[in-house]
């Protein structure tokens, strides 16, 4: 019955097939995705979501951002608008308020791993996205969850959690003090300059599973804008570059040298479509260092080792964080 109401609200031909693709039904986060086929042989993604971080304004911003990208030739899923002119529909799901959206089902498949050519293409797409976002005012009222100095600033919260855990443990306190001093020094200088850095709406989750490739392994679609929001472009670039180049599944070995090669390919692709401003170039190394050092998986690794009583392994994980805070990236 709910799918029928959604079909009617968005002026769509009858749904003749509906396959459940995702069924996340946690207490605070509902994400249901159907791949539907209409009587007109359209393939669409119907999403039903309910969480504390998505508002009506966010959904409108996501739709506008997708439209800007699609109109400029990027293959992203444009959203349908309902009878009321809105790109979402208020619905009830398991006795709670939720939203439903409908968008194109994008061609392609998830990439199994990255190679230098694919990560270069990803950089090109991200550079184009940031350039287009800078040229078009997107009415977002929220921030990307990964934004530094934003209302949530998950990274700062993670550092605080890590500090408390380390100080309450038998981990190397001198090593942590050195790490925290480096972090505070870089963060303080960046916070002063942050308001002057170029910013705008970003996709928010430029991860490997959202980069779809064709049969030849070429990037053909970018999906999943549910974490889109405002951010400093340099912050978004640095976070995605550090993760994709050094942490995501790679076709080659997982050495630091290969990571540098992948990072260089990503950056070259990005700079092809968007050049950094002088202030961005001045801040780039420190943003990369902080983003890579305190990526959530790296923080969780230390916390897990401390919880398990593996203090030697926790210290090794802290040494990796110190290395990231002092590394010079090949830009």
C-alpha positions in Angstrom: 0.0 0.0 0.0 2.8 2.4 0.8 4.5 1.9 -2.5 1.2 2.5 -4.3 0.8 5.8 -2.4 4.4 6.8 -3.4 3.7 5.9 -7.0 0.6 8.0 -7.1 2.2 11.0 -5.3 5.1 11.2 -7.7 2.9 10.8 -10.9 4.6 7.5 -11.9 3.3 4.6 -14.0 2.2 1.6 -12.0 5.0 -0.4 -10.3 5.1 -3.8 -11.8 8.1 -5.1 -9.8 9.7 -4.1 -6.5 12.9 -5.6 -5.2 14.1 -4.8 -1.6 17.7 -3.8 -1.9 18.4 -2.4 1.6 16.6 -2.9 4.9 18.2 -1.0 7.7 15.7 -0.7 10.5 17.5 0.4 13.6 15.9 2.4 16.4 17.4 5.7 15.3 18.1 5.0 11.6 15.7 3.6 9.1 16.9 3.2 5.5 14.8 1.1 3.2 15.6 1.0 -0.6 13.5 -0.6 -3.3 14.5 -1.0 -6.9 11.2 -0.7 -8.7 10.3 -1.2 -12.3 7.3 0.7 -13.7 4.9 -0.2 -16.4 6.8 2.1 -18.7 10.0 0.0 -18.0 11.6 2.7 -15.9 14.0 1.5 -13.2 13.8 3.7 -10.1 15.1 3.7 -6.5 12.4 4.3 -3.9 14.0 5.3 -0.5 12.2 5.4 2.8 14.2 7.0 5.6 13.8 8.2 9.1 16.7 9.5 11.3 17.5 12.5 13.5 19.9 14.1 11.0 17.7 14.4 7.9 15.3 17.3 7.6 12.9 18.5 4.8 15.4 21.2 4.0 18.1 18.6 3.6 16.0 16.6 1.2 15.3 19.7 -0.9 19.0 20.5 -0.9 19.9 17.0 -2.0 17.5 17.2 -4.9 18.8 20.6 -6.0 22.4 19.4 -5.8 21.7 16.3 -7.9 19.8 18.5 -10.5 22.8 20.9 -10.8 25.2 18.0 -11.3 23.0 16.1 -13.8 22.3 19.2 -15.9 26.0 19.7 -16.2 26.5 16.2 -17.6 27.5 14.3 -14.4 25.6 11.0 -14.1 24.0 11.2 -10.7 20.4 10.2 -9.7 18.0 13.0 -10.2 15.0 13.0 -8.0 11.3 13.1 -8.8 8.9 15.8 -7.5 5.5 15.0 -6.2 2.1 16.6 -6.6 2.9 19.3 -4.1 6.1 20.2 -6.0 8.4 18.7 -3.3 11.2 16.1 -3.9 10.0 14.0 -0.9 6.9 12.7 0.6 6.0 12.5 4.3 5.0 8.9 5.2 4.6 6.7 8.3 6.9 3.7 8.8 6.5 1.4 11.8 4.5 4.1 13.6 7.2 6.8 13.1 7.5 9.8 10.9 9.6 9.1 7.8 10.3 10.5 4.3 10.1 8.8 0.9 12.0 9.9 -2.2 12.1 8.6 -5.7 15.1 8.8 -8.0 16.6 7.3 -11.1 18.2 3.9 -10.7 21.7 4.5 -12.0 23.6 2.2 -14.3 26.8 0.4 -13.2 28.0 -1.7 -10.4 30.1 -1.2 -7.3 33.8 -1.2 -7.9 35.5 -4.2 -6.3 38.7 -2.2 -5.7 40.6 0.9 -6.9 43.3 1.2 -9.5 45.2 4.3 -10.4 43.0 5.1 -13.4 39.8 4.7 -11.5 40.9 6.9 -8.5 42.1 9.5 -11.0 38.6 9.5 -12.6 37.1 9.8 -9.1 39.2 12.9 -8.5 38.0 14.4 -11.8 34.4 13.9 -10.8 34.9 15.4 -7.3 36.7 18.4 -8.8 33.9 19.0 -11.2 31.3 18.6 -8.4 33.1 21.2 -6.2 33.5 23.6 -9.1 29.8 23.3 -10.0 28.7 23.7 -6.4 30.8 26.9 -6.1 29.1 28.3 -9.3 25.5 27.4 -8.1 24.0 28.4 -4.8 22.4 25.3 -3.3 19.9 26.0 -0.5 21.4 23.7 2.2 20.8 24.6 5.9 22.9 21.7 7.3 26.6 20.6 7.2 28.2 17.5 6.0 28.8 15.2 9.1 32.5 15.1 8.3 32.9 18.9 8.3 35.5 20.3 10.6 34.4 23.2 12.8 30.8 22.6 11.8 27.9 22.2 14.3 28.7 18.6 15.0 32.4 18.2 14.1 32.6 14.4 14.5 36.3 14.5 14.2 36.8 16.7 17.2 34.4 14.5 19.2 36.4 11.4 18.2 39.6 13.1 19.3 38.0 13.9 22.6 36.8 10.3 23.1 40.3 9.0 22.2 42.0 11.3 24.6 39.8 10.2 27.5 40.4 6.5 26.7 44.2 6.9 26.3 44.5 8.9 29.5 42.5 6.3 31.5 44.7 3.5 30.1 48.2 2.2 30.4 49.0 3.4 26.8 52.1 5.6 26.2 51.1 8.9 27.7 54.1 10.8 26.3 53.3 9.6 22.8 49.7 10.7 23.2 50.8 14.2 24.6 53.0 14.6 21.5 50.1 13.6 19.2 47.6 15.9 20.9 50.1 18.9 20.8 50.5 18.4 17.1 46.7 18.2 16.6 46.0 21.3 18.7 48.7 23.3 16.9 47.3 22.4 13.4 43.7 22.7 14.4 44.2 26.1 16.0 45.9 27.6 12.9 43.3 26.1 10.6 40.3 27.4 12.7 41.5 30.9 12.2 41.6 30.5 8.4 38.6 28.3 8.0 35.9 30.9 7.4 37.9 32.3 4.4 38.2 28.9 2.6 35.8 28.3 -0.4 32.8 26.2 0.7 29.5 24.9 -0.7 27.3 21.9 -1.0 29.1 18.5 -1.3 27.9 15.0 -1.9 29.1 13.9 1.6 29.9 10.2 1.1 32.3 9.8 -1.8 33.2 6.2 -0.8 34.1 3.3 -2.9 30.6 1.7 -2.7 29.1 4.8 -4.1 31.3 4.9 -7.2 29.7 2.8 -9.9 31.6 1.5 -12.8 30.7 0.0 -16.2 31.8 -3.3 -17.6 35.1 -1.8 -18.6 35.8 -0.6 -15.1 35.3 3.1 -16.0 33.4 5.4 -13.5 29.9 5.9 -14.9 27.7 7.0 -11.9 27.9 8.5 -8.5 25.1 7.6 -6.1 23.9 8.2 -2.5 23.5 11.8 -1.6 21.8 11.2 1.8 24.8 12.8 3.7 25.1 15.8 1.4 25.5 19.2 3.1 27.7 22.3 3.3 31.4 21.9 3.8 34.7 23.5 3.0 35.7 22.0 -0.3 39.3 21.5 0.9 38.0 19.5 3.9 35.8 17.3 1.7 38.7 16.8 -0.8 41.2 15.9 1.9 38.9 13.5 3.7 38.0 11.6 0.6 41.5 11.6 -0.8 43.1 10.3 2.3 40.5 7.5 2.7 40.4 6.4 -0.9 44.2 6.5 -1.5 45.4 5.0 1.7 42.5 3.0 3.3 40.1 1.8 0.6 40.6 -1.6 -1.1 43.3 -1.2 -3.7 44.2 -3.3 -6.7 47.9 -3.1 -5.8 49.7 -3.6 -2.5 48.8 -1.7 0.6 52.1 0.0 1.1 52.5 3.7 1.9 54.4 4.2 -1.4 51.4 2.8 -3.4 49.1 5.0 -1.3 51.2 8.0 -2.4 50.8 6.9 -6.0 47.0 6.6 -5.6 46.8 10.0 -3.8 48.8 11.6 -6.6 46.4 10.2 -9.2 43.4 11.4 -7.3 44.8 14.9 -6.8 45.8 15.2 -10.4 42.3 14.3 -11.5 40.8 16.8 -9.1 43.1 19.6 -10.2 42.1 19.0 -13.8 38.6 20.3 -13.0 39.3 22.6 -10.1 42.4 24.4 -9.0 43.0 25.2 -5.4 43.1 28.8 -4.3 46.3 30.1 -2.6 44.9 29.9 0.9 43.7 26.3 0.2 47.2 25.3 -0.9 48.6 26.8 2.3 46.2 24.7 4.4 46.2 21.5 2.4 49.0 19.5 4.1 47.6 20.1 7.6 44.0 19.3 6.6 45.2 16.1 5.0 47.3 15.2 8.1 44.4 15.7 10.5 41.8 14.0 8.3 44.0 10.9 7.8 45.3 10.8 11.4 41.9 10.9 13.0 39.8 9.0 10.4 37.0 7.2 12.4 38.4 3.7 11.6 41.9 4.7 12.9 40.4 6.1 16.2 38.3 3.0 16.6 41.3 0.8 16.1 43.0 2.4 19.2 39.8 2.3 21.2 39.3 -1.4 20.4 42.9 -2.3 21.3 42.6 -0.4 24.7 39.3 -2.1 25.4 40.9 -5.5 24.7 43.8 -4.8 27.0 46.3 -5.0 24.0 48.3 -2.0 25.1 51.3 -2.7 22.9 49.1 -2.8 19.8 47.3 0.4 21.0 50.7 2.1 21.1 51.5 0.9 17.6 48.2 2.3 16.4 49.0 5.6 18.1 52.4 5.7 16.4 50.5 5.4 13.1 48.5 8.5 14.1 51.7 10.4 14.9 53.1 9.4 11.5 50.0 10.7 9.7 50.2 14.0 11.6 53.8 14.6 10.4 53.6 13.2 6.9 54.1 15.3 3.8 51.7 14.3 1.1 52.9 14.2 -2.6 51.0 17.2 -4.1 
